[in-house]
Amino acid sequence: MFRKLFQAGLLVGLVAAPMLIQPGETIAQRRATVVRHRVEVTRLPRERTRVVVGDREFFYARGVFYRTGSKGFVTVAAPLGARIRVLPIGYLTVRIGAVPYYYYYGTYYRFDPAAKVYTVVNPPAGVNPPPVNTLDKMELVDGRTLEGTYVGGTKSTVQFEVDGAIQEIPVEQIISIVFAPPGD
C-alpha cells in the first residue's frame, strides 16, 4: 500500500520534485537523474498546468517543467520566460537589494504584480544559490518530526536513517515524508 501511494505521489503532500522510484532504483540514483533534468515519465501529474513560452509547449507541476518526449514526457530545465500562478511548496525568497527573487530547485522567479504571475528569470548576477536543507523530514502521528534520509521500505514499514542509525517505522505511524531537494 505504502509503495503504491508513494509511487503515485499520493502519500507525500510536499514533494520537491517527482520522486517516482522504479524497481531496483535507489533514491540516490533518482536524485542524480532529477538534478540533470532528464527524467522520462509516461504520465504527467494530475495537477499539471500547460505553459507556452514562445512557440514551445511545456507542462508544469510542483516546481518541475516537462516537454513531450519519445516515451511520454521528459523533465527539462525551467524555460526562461515561463509564467506560473503559484510558486512550488518549499521555495525560498532571496532579496537582492530591495528586489525579491523566489528560488526553487535551481530556478529563480520574479513576481509580476500586474499579471499576478511568477516568471522564470536568469539568476541574479553574482548571487550563489541559497543553501537548502539536505535532509528528508518525516512527521509521525505522535507529534515527532524526524530528519534524516529515506532509505527504502516495504508496504508496511519505511526505513529512515537518522544520525547514522536506520530506523524501521510502521507506515501507520507516518503522517508525511518531505523529501529534500536533490544535491549536486
Secondary structure, DSSP 8 states (H G I E B T S, - for coil): -HHHHHHHT-S-SS-SS-----TT--HHHHHHHHHTT--EESS--TT-EEEEETTEEEEEETTEEEEEETTEEEEE---TT-EESS--TT-EEEEETTEEEEEETTEEEEEETTTTEEEEE---TT--------SEEEEETTS-EEEEEEEEE-SSEEEEEETTEEEEEEGGGEEEEE------
